[in-house]
Amino acid sequence: MNNIFLPELHKIEVRNFSLYKKDIVFDFVHGINLIIGGNGLGKTTFIYLIKYGLIGLYKKELDVRTYRNEKRLYRKQYSMDYFKNRMVGEYEQNSKAEVKLTFSVNKTRFEVTRGLYDIVLKSVRVFENNESYELNGQVIRQDNFERLSDKERAAYIQGQYEELVANRSNINDFNDLIFFVNQVLFFDEDRRTIIWESVIQERLSSKYFNDPKLDELFQESKRQAKYHDSLARHKSEDMRAIRKIIKRIENEPGDKEINAINEINKLRRELESQTDKMVDTQKLRKENETKLSVYYNERNTITSKIRDLEQVIREEETQIYQKLWGTLNPKYNIYIDNIKNLHLCPMCNQELEKHKEELLVSNHDHCFLCKNSLTVEMDTPEHILELKNKLNEILIMNQNIEKEIYNLEYEMGKFDQTYNKIKRNVFDLQSQLRDFEHDLYSNKDRSEESFTYTAMMTELEELEKEKQANLELSNKFNRDADNIIKKIEGNLVKITKELSSIFANFAGDFLGMDCKLTFDTYLKDDVKMYTPVIKNKPRTDPLELSESQRFFTDQAFRMSLLRYFYTAPSFFVCETPDSSLDISYEANAAEIFLKYLQRPNSLILTSNLNNSEFMDLIIDKADKLSFLNLLEYGRTSPIQEKSERLTLISKRIEEKVNAKRIE
């Protein structure tokens, strides 16, 4: 795993943005950064201004889509009118609205200025190595920048900025920062949890906990799978449109040409099917032929072994018995050699027939002449017994091989019968097809509609082939991705132990019970992922927890990730964390955030002005505190202007913050 350097926020300046009554300048601290206000006063917009300053107006990092059958990589964007729609229409300075964000990545500081009326990166000043410089590229709207090639982007400030930030972050490309900002660093009002999302966890496990090259292969396989699946769906849509036209033509009564074309197409399909079967049969026969060849070779080898082993056994036994029998008759050994080696009768010296020779020497413990049992007894030596056992084993192997050969030869015969039968069918179909095509195409008075129909059917067949080919490719790339993710998962044992320990510390404080992470397969999509285990029970579904429990379990997971990846100070944003809490959990929630701040980090919290004790707990326990009251900047509604309680709560919090700062 490479060290990742996430952004460290320093300052944000919002100028000429008519959502607010006046410009905002806010300094971030390593500690609590509290943003308060009422409904509609711009808390969420303020958070999105931070995100926009960092990564632009992007919802999602790199993805793939199909445009005119071409694969195109793109980033999902918010509306280019996202900030414009929040402006006061009659304000004359709207076109000058901008946000300036100052932040660091590792040891490099950036001052980034972006337009809010038009979504453009206007300027970037970089501070590093005791020097500063401006990026000198061209300015371009974000949506137009997305249409450029990688090579063209280098001429623009946005392209230069993204490349520089990615380099200083020590990540593969700027899309990784878009991923981290959107998926990990911001827990906004939509309350989206990532701990139960397999796609996000797959990205974390494959790319940031592992070898980035493996992830590149994984991501490319997933993109290719999605691309070819999209192509297959496009082919299906084209086929659906063509079938409507074909059906209309077919429904016209009494058209003999159309009927003939249908019959031709039916014959072609059947011919293609039979031809495929013939090819498959030949393929299976070839596979059997290969197996047979292997078994024939094995049989020859084993037969040779049997012959050699039998010869050794005979020679060993002959030597033993010859010694015994030689004591009975000095010439007995010579007689046996005449029979076995010279094939001659030891008495008349005439050549012996084969069956007579075998009869004479068939039993070693009986005399070859009189057939009486030899009187000398002797146990068979151990080494001969071992040779005989080995011979029996080889004979059994040979028997099994003979069975396999018999079965395969039988199958070969069946394949030959099937092949010949299919071949006859193919010949008959070809003959019928030629007759139909001759009758149709020799007709000089064919209707225009029959030509259209023929072309449509041909195109439909081609589309079906292309669709199937793309589905097969999509499945192949999905299998490739599955194999890569299995390799990646095998490297995560050590990481799981460390991450689980961090998670137990964060989540345990909030839930007040034993917690840990396990890396296993629980969900229906059969993907291994980190799953919270609470009181020894895996919580595979977020609905197994209460609303506040699942939100803070997810935040504990995010903070565990940030602690695990920690190389330098960074930040975490949580909108209205107290909105789902009852009073018994508010202190526990505050404890989680304060643990996150045990290392130098910025925690950005937004909250509505209400009677919740959460803000009081956070303010009381914060070592460092920065505060922004949007009641002073936002455009209040008539209801808010009349609310004395809203004003009193705002005043009380400001006094509490100021008192804390004096301490």
N, C-alpha and C positions, 0 to 999 in steps of 0.2 A: 504494500500500500504506500502511495506517495503522500508526503505532507501536503495538506490543502490549506491555503491561506484565504479565509473568508473576509469580507469587508468589515472595517472598523469605522463606525460613523463618528463624524466630528461636528458637522454643522449643516443646517438647512436654512435657506433663504427663499421665501416665496414673495414675488413682487408683481404688482399690477394684476393680481388674480382676484377678480371681482366677487368671487364666492365669499371672500373675506372683506371686511370693512377697511382693513389696513394691512400693510405688509407684515410678514412674520419673519423673524430671525430667531432661530432656536439652536442652542448649543447642547449637544449630547454629552452625557457624562458616563463614566464607568460606574454604573449603579442604576437606580430607578429613574426613568424618564417618563413622567406622568403627564398624559394628555387628557384633559377633562373637558366636558361640555354637555349640552343638551342634544336632543334629537334634531338632526338636520343642520347642525352647526359646523359640519365639515371634519369630524374626527376620522372617519373612514377615508375621506378624500386626502386628508393630511398623510395618513399612512401610505396611500397609493402614490402620493408625491415622492415619498422616500423610495418606494420601489421603482417608480418611474426614473428617478434620478440615477439609480444604480444600473438598471437593465433595460430601460425603455418600456414601452407600453406592450409588453408581451405576456400573454396568458400561459404559454407553454413553449418548451424548447423544441428542438428539431423533430419534425414528424415527416411522414411521406403521404403524398396524394397522387392520384392519376389525373393527368390533364391531356386530353386527346391521345390517349394510350401511351403517354410518356410519363416516366417516373419523375416527380419533382419533390424536392425537400423544402419544407417551409416551416415557419414558426407561427403558431396561432396568436393573433393580436386582439387587443381590445379595439373598440371603435375609435377611429381617428378623431371623433368628436367627444371623446370621454370627458375631457376637462372643459372643452368649449361649451358643452351642454350644462355645465354648472356655473357658467358666468352670468352676470347680470347684463342683459342685452344692450341697454343704452349706455353702458360704460365705455367711454371713448378710448381707454387705454387697453382694451381687451387684447388687441393684436400684439401688445408688448408683454403680455403675461408670461412669466418664466419662473422656473425653479432652479436654484443653484445648490448643489449638494457637494459637501466636502467630506471625503472619506479616505482611508488608507487601505492598501492591500500589501501586507508584509511591511516593507520599509518605504513604499512608494505612496505619496499622497496625490490625490486627484481632486481638482475643482471642476465639476461638470455642470454646465448650464444647458438646460433644455427648454424649448418653447412649449407653451401650454395651449396656445391658440392653434398653431400648426405643430404637429408632433415631429419635432426636429431636434437633433443634437447640435446646438449652436456653437459651443466651444468647449475645449478641454485643456486645462493647464495642469502640467505634471511637475511634481517636486520630488527629486531624488538625487542622492549624492551631492547634496548642498548646491544644487542647481535647479532651475525651473525652465520650462519651455512649453510652447503651445503646439498642439497638433495642428497641422496646416492643411488639412484636406478640405474638400468641398462640403457644403451643407446640403442635405437632402432629406425629404420627408421619409419617415420610417417605412411607410407602406411602399414607397418607390424603391427604397433601399432593398427591400425583400425581393424585388424582381431582378436584381443584379446578379451576375455570376460572381463566384469567389474572387476571380481576378479583377473584375471591375470594382469591387467593394474597397479595394486597397486605396483608391483615389479619394475616398470620402472620410470625413472625421469619424463617422460611426464605425466604419470598418477598421480604421487605425486604433480607435479607442478599444473596441472589442478584442482585437488581437493583443494589445498591450496589457489589458486587465487579465485576460486569460493567462498570459505569460507570467505576470507577477503573482497570480493566484496558484500557479503550478498545477493547472488543470488542463485537460485536453483541448477544449475550446470554450468560447463564451457561452455556448448552450448549457454547459455544466453549471455555470453561475446562475443562469436563468432557472435551471432546475432547483438549485439549492435555495434561491431566494423565494421562488413561488411555493415550493413543496415543504421546505424545512424551516426557514427563518421567519415565515409569516403565518401566524394562526389568526385568520381574520374572522369577520362576522358570519361567514357561511358555515363555520364550524366543521370544516372538512377534516376528517381524521386520516392520517397516513399509515398508522400502525396496522390497520386491517386492509390496506390496499396492496395487493400482490404486485401490481405493475410498478409501483413506486419502490417497494421493497426489493424487487428484482433488480431495479436500476442501482439501488444503494449497494446491494450485495455484489453485483457483477462488476460495477465500475469503480466504486470508491473503497470497498473492502478488499479488492483483488487486483490482479494484473490488468491495467487499462487496455492492453492489446486484446485480451480475452473479451473484454466488454465491447470493443470495436467490432470484433467478429460477431458477437451476440447481437448487437444493435443492428448491424448490417443484415444479418439473417432475418431478424424480425421485420426490418423494413422491406426486404425482398419478398418475404412471405405476404406482407400486407399489400404490396404492390401487385403481385401476381393474383392474389385473391380479388383485388379491385378490378384487374383486367378481366378475370373470369366473370365477375358480376356484370361488367359492361357488355361482354359477349352475350350473356343471358338476356340482357335488355334488348340488344340488337336482334337476337333470335326471336324474342317475344313479338317484336314489331313485324318481322318477316312472316311469322306464323299467322298473324292476323290477315295479311294479304293473301297468303296461300289458302287459308280457310275460306276466304271470300270467293276465290277463284274456284275452289273445289265444290262449293255449294251451288254453283251454276249448273243447272240440269243438262244432261244429254251431250256433254262434251267428250267425245271419244278420244280426242288427242290427249286431254288431261288424264283420262283413265289409263291411256297407254303410257304416259309419262310416269304416272303413279306405279304402274306395274313394273316399268323399267327401274325406277328407284327402289322398289321393293326387291327386285331381283339383284340389283347392285348391292344393297345392304346385306342380302342373304349371301351373295357371292363373297363379299368382304368378310362376313362372319365365318363362312366356311374356309376361306383362305387363311384367316387367322388361326382357326382350329388346326388346319393342316400344318401351319408353321409351328404351332404349339406342340403338336404331336411329334413332329420331327425334332423339336428341341428336347422334349422328354425322352425320345428314343436315343438322342445323342448323349444325354446325361446317363441313361442306363448303359449305353455302350461304353462310356468312360468307366463307370463302376465295374462293368464286366471285365474290362481290360485289367483293372486293378486286381480283381479277384482271380483272374487267370494267372497273373504274375505271382500272386500270393500262393496259389495252388502249386504252381511249378516249383516255387522256392521250398514249400513245405514237403512236396513229394521228394525233392532232392534230399532234404533233411531226413525224411523217413528212411530213404534208401541207404543213406550214409550211416544212420544210427543202427539200422538192422544189421548192416555189414559189420559194424564195430561189435555189436552184441554177439553175432555169430562167431567172429574171430576170437573174442574173449572166452566164450563157452568152449569153442573147439580146443583152444590151448589147454583149458582145464581138463576137459575130458580126454584129450589126447594123452596127457600125462598119466591119467588113471588107466586108460585102456592100453597104453604102451607098456605098462607093467604086466599086462595079461598076455600080450603077443608082441614081440619086438617089431613085427612088420605091419602091425595094425595101422599105424600112422601113415605108412606108405600106401596101404590099400585105400584109406580114406582120401588121401590126396589124389590118387588115380581117379577116384569116382568124382570128387568135387572140382578139381582143377583141370584134369585131362579128359574127364567124361568117358573113362575107359573102365571096363570090367577088370578087377584086380586078378581074376582067375584065368579068363580066356583072352584078355587084352583086346576085346572087341568094343566098339563104340556103343555107349548106352543111350537108349532113348530117354527123352527128358523126364517122362513120368516114372520110368524105372529108376533113374538117378535120384529123383526126389524121394521115391519110396525107400531107397537104401539108406539115405542119410537124414531122413525126416525126424528120427528120434535119437538124440545123442546118448541117452542112458540105456540104450539097447544095442545089442550087437547087430551090425549091418547085415550079417550073414544069417545067423540063426534066429535073430530077433529075441533072444532070451535077455532078461534083465541082467545088467552088469551088477556084480555083487558089491562093488565098492560104493559106499555112500559118502556124500559130501554136501554141506550146506552151500547154497548159492552165495557167492561173495557180495558184500555190501555195494561195491561200485557197479556190479552188474544189475542189482536191484534198482539203483538210482537211474541207470541207463534205461531200464525197462519202464520205469515210472515216467521218465521224460518222453519216451516213445509213446506211451498211452496219451499223454497230454497233447502231443503233436497230432496224433491220430484223431482225437476229438476235435481239435482245431480244424483239421482237414475235412472232417465230416460236416462241421458247421459251414465251412466255405463252400462245400459241394451243394449244401442246401440253398445258400444264397445264390449260387450260380444257376441252380435249377429254377429258382423263383424269377431271377432276372431274365433268363432265357425265355421263360413262359411269358413274362411281361413284354418282352421284345416281340414275340409272336403276336400278341394282342395289339401292340402299337402298329405293327405292319398291317394287320387286318383293318384297324381303324383308319390308318392313313390311306389305304387303297380304296376304302369305302368313301372317305371324304373326297379323294381325288376324282372318283366317278361322279360324285355330286357336283363338284366344281366344273367338271367337263359338261355335265347336263345343263347347269345354270348358265355357263358361258354360251352354250348353243342357243338356249332360250333367249338370252339377252341379245345376241346377235340378230335373231329373227325379229324381236320387238323393235330394236333400234333401226333395222333395215326398213320395216314397215312405216315407222314414224318419220325417219329422216329422209326417206325417198319421196315423201309426200310433198310436192311442190306448193300445195295450197294450204300449208300449215298456218294457223291463225297467229296473230301477233301475241295474243294472250298465252298461247302454249309456249312461245319463246320466253316470255316473261316468267312463266311458271317454272320452266326448266332452269332459268338463271337463278330464280329465287331458291329452288331446291338445292342447287349446287352451292350457293352462298351459305345456306343453312347448314349444310354438311361441313363446309369449311369452318364456320363459326363454332360448330360443336367440337370439332377437332381442336381448335385453338383454345376453347374453353377448358376442355379436359387437360390439355397440355399445361395451361396456367394453373389449374387446380393441383395437378401433380407437382409442379414447381413450388407452389405455395406450401403444400404438405412437406416437400423435401426441406425447404428452408426452415419450416417450423420444427422438423425433426433435428436439423442441424443446431437450431437455437436451444432445443431441449438438451442435446448432448453437451453443448458448451456450458449451460447453466449447471449441469450435474458436476462438471469439472470444477466450476466456481464454488459450488456448495461444499465440495470436499475440503476446501481450504479455510472454512469458516468456524472450525471447532474452537480454536483459541480465541478468536474474536468474539464468539458468542459468550464465552465465559466472562470476558472482561466487560462487554457491553451489558450483560445481565447484572453484573455487580453494580454498575453505575445506575442502571434502571431501578434496581431494588432500593437504592438509596433515595432516589427522587420519588418514585411512585409509592413506596412504603410510607413515607412521611404524610402523603396526602390521604391514602386509603386507610392507614392505621392497621395494616395487616401485611403478612408476608407476601412479597411480590418477586417475580423474576421473569426473565425472558427465556423462551426455548426456541430452538431453530428446528422446525419440523414441518411435516405435511399434515395440515388439518382441513384446508378448504377444498371445495369441490373441484377447483381447477388444477388440483394436484401439484401445486407449486410450494416448494419449501420456503418458509418465511418466518420472521421473528413474531412470536405470539406471546402476549402477556399471560402469565400463569399467576393467578391470585388465589391464595389459600389452597394451593396444590391443584387448582382446576384451570385448565387452559380455557381462555375466553376467546373463542374463535369467531364470535359474532359480537359486534359492538352493542347490540341490543341486550346482551347478557349483563350489561352494566347500566347504572342510572346515567342520566344525561351528564351530570357533573363528573361522575366517575370516569366515563369514557373520554370526556374532553381532557381531564387532567392526566389520565393514563397516556393519552396521545401526546400531551405536552411533555410529560416525563420522558417519553420515548424520544421526542425531538431534542430535548435538552441533553439526554444521554448521548445522542449522536454528536451534538455540538461539543460535549465534553470529550468524547472519544477522539474527534477530529481536531481538538484544540491545539493550535500551534501559535496563535496570537489572539489578542482580544477581538471579539466580534459582537454580534447583537442578536436579539430575539424579540419579535413583535407579537404581542397578544392583545387582541381587541376585546374589551369588556369582559375580562375573565370572571367577574363576580356575577354575571347575568344569570348563571345557572346554579349558583351556590346558595345553600341555606346557611344560617348563621353558624352551625356546628362545623362546617367545613372551611369557613373563611380563613381561620388561622392556619390550617393545614396548607391551603393554597398559597398563602403568603410565604410559608416555610419553603415550599418548592422553589419559588422565585428567588428567595434569598440564598438558597443553596447554589443556584445557577450563578449568583454573583460572588461566590467565594473566590472565583478567579476573575480577573479584570474583564468585565463584559458590560455591554449596554443592554438593559432590559427596557423595552418601550411598551408601556401599558396605556390603554385608553379606557375611559370609564365615563358613564353618564353621571350627571349630578343627581344623586339620590341619597337615601339614608343608609346605604350599606356601610358596614363597619370595615369592609375590606380595605378601602383607601386609607382609613386611619391606621390600620395595622401595618400597611406597607410604608406609610410615611414615618410612623414611629420607629420602625425597625431598620429603615434604610440608612446606610452609612453615607452615601452620596445621593443627591436628589436634584433633578432638573424638572421644571414644572411649566406647563403651558395651559392656560385657561382660555379655551376657544369661545367662551361666553363674551370675552372682550373683543374677539376678532370676527366671529361668525355673525351672520345676519339673523337675528332672533325673530321668531314668529310673534304675532300679537298675543298668543296665549302665553308664550315664555316671558314677554315683556311685562305682563300683568302678574306673573307668578312671584310672590314675595318669598316663598319657600325656596325656589330655585336660586334667587339672589342670596338668601341667607346661607344656604349650603355652600355656594361658591365662595362667599366671603369667609365662612368658617374654615374651609379647606385652605384658602390662600393664607390665612393667619397661621394655620398649623404648619404649612410649608415654610413660611417666613421664620417662624419660631425655631423650626428644625434647622434652618440654614444658619441662624445666629448661634446655635449650639456649636 
